[in-house]
Amino acid sequence: MIPDILAVNTQIASDLVSRTASTARVQQILQLSLAPAFLLAAVAAMLNVMNQRLTWIVDRVERLERRAERGGLDREVQELPALLRRQKFAHVAINFSTGSALMICIVVSLMFVSAFIRPPLGTWVAAAWIAAMMGVFVSLLYFLLETQLATRSSRDRRRISRELRRREDD
């Protein structure tokens, strides 16, 4: 029993070593993984920008909520609902960006694994790539919504905030 297990393990190990011994094959896999790696770097840069915006929004909301608690009903406090919506958009964008970054890591991992095992994983690689791209798309869509709301004039943001407050009250 034990000699059979050792023989199988030795065979698997030697088979794996023979498949990975080819420098050209490893180089090919590395070249194929460059596109996902560059996309991963781009997603990381987007995450950095989105996190900075979310941090600013959260700080602004906290300051305005403290001002509202003290009874300040100035024009800036009226923008709270719009800021809260921006915060939600930024949060969703960050979640989808993070999910797409994880899917890109899965793509790269599957590409490496598929080069050295017998069962083809091409379908899994394609599905993970599609999921990653959908995550990037949805993330950018929510980021677009957040930036559109941010670039409107303060008068428009107050109007939007009043509409949001009315919807919440209904």
N, C-alpha and C positions, 0 to 999 in steps of 0.2 A: 504494500500500500504506500508506504513512505517513499520507496524508490520510484514508484510510478509518479507521485506528485513532484518529486525532485526532477525527474526526467521531463515532465511537462513544463515545469517552471524554467528549467534550463533551456528547453526548446523555445519557449516564448521569449526568454531573454536574448537568446542568440538571434532569433528572428527579428526582434526589435533592433538589436545592434546592427544587423546587416541592412535593415531599411534606413537607419539613421546614419550609417557610415558614409553615405554619399554626400560629399560637400556640396555638389551641384544641386542635389535635391533640397538640402537645407537652404541654400542660397535662393532657390526658386520660391520656396515657401516664404522666406523673409521678404523677397520682392513683392510677392502677392499680398503680404500683410502691410505694405507701406500705405496703400490708400486708406484702409481703415485706421491706421495709426495717425495719419494726417487729419482725418475726420475727427478722431478722438481729441487731437490737439485743438481743433476748431471748436468742438463742443465745450472743452475745458475753458477756452477763452470766453465763449458765450456765457458759461456758468459764472465766471468771474464778474462779468458785467451785470448779469441778472442779480447776483448776490449783492453787489454794491447798491443797485437800485432798491432791492428789497430792504436792505439795512436802512437806507435813507428814508424809505416810506414808513417803516416800523418806528423809527425815531420820531418822525414828524407826527405820526398818529398818536404816539405816547404824549408828546408835548401838547398837542391840541386837546387830547382827552383830559389832561391835567388842567388846562386852561378852562375847558368846559365845566369841569367839576367845581372850579372856583367861581363859576357864574359868568364867565366871559362868553358873551354871545356875539363876538365880533365876526367879521366876514370870513376870517380864516377858519374858524371853528365850523362854519357852515359847509366847508369842503370835506369834512370827515367821511361822509358816505362815499364820495368819489375816491378818496384816498384808500378807504377800506376795499373798494372794488379793485383799485390798482394793486393793492397788496395781494388780493386773491389771484389776480391774473399773473402777477410775478411769481407767486408761490407755485401755481400750476405749471408755469413755464419752467421753473427750476426742477420740479418733479419729473417732467417729461424729458428734460435735458439729461438729468441724472440717469433716468431709465434708459435713454438711448446710449449714453456712455457705457452703461453696463452691457447692453446688447452688443455694442461694438467690441468690447472685451471678449464676449462670448464668441463673436465671429472670428476674431483672431485665434482664440484658443481652439475652436473647432477646426480652423484651417490647419493648424499645426498637428492636431491629433489625427485629422483625416489623412494626412500625408503618410502616417506611419501605422495605420491599422487597416485591416482588410474591409470591413463594412464601409461602404461609401456614405459620407456624411454631407454630400453636396446639398441635398434638400434642406437639411438642418441649417447649413451655412446660409443658404438663400433666405430661408424663413427668418433667421436672426437678423440678416442684413435688412430685409424689408421692415421688420419690426423696429430696427434702429432708425431707419430713414423716416418711418411714420412718427416715431418719437421726436425726431428733429423737426419734422414738419409741424406737428402740434405745438411743440415748444416755441417755435418761431411765430406761429399764429398767435399764441397767447402773449408773447413778448410784443408783437405788433399791436395787439389790443391795449396793452398796458402803456406803450409809448404814445399811442394815439390819444388816450385819455389824458396822459401827462402833458401833451403839447397843446391841448385846448386852452383857451383863455380862462382866466380865473372866473370870469362872469359865467362862461359856459359850464365850468366845473360846479359852480354853485347851483346853477339851474339843474344839472344832472343830479347833484346831491339831493336837491329838493324832490326831484322825481323818484329817486331811489328811496328816500325816506317815506314818501307817500305810498309807494308800493309795499314797503315793509309794514306800514301802519294798516293797510287794507287787508 
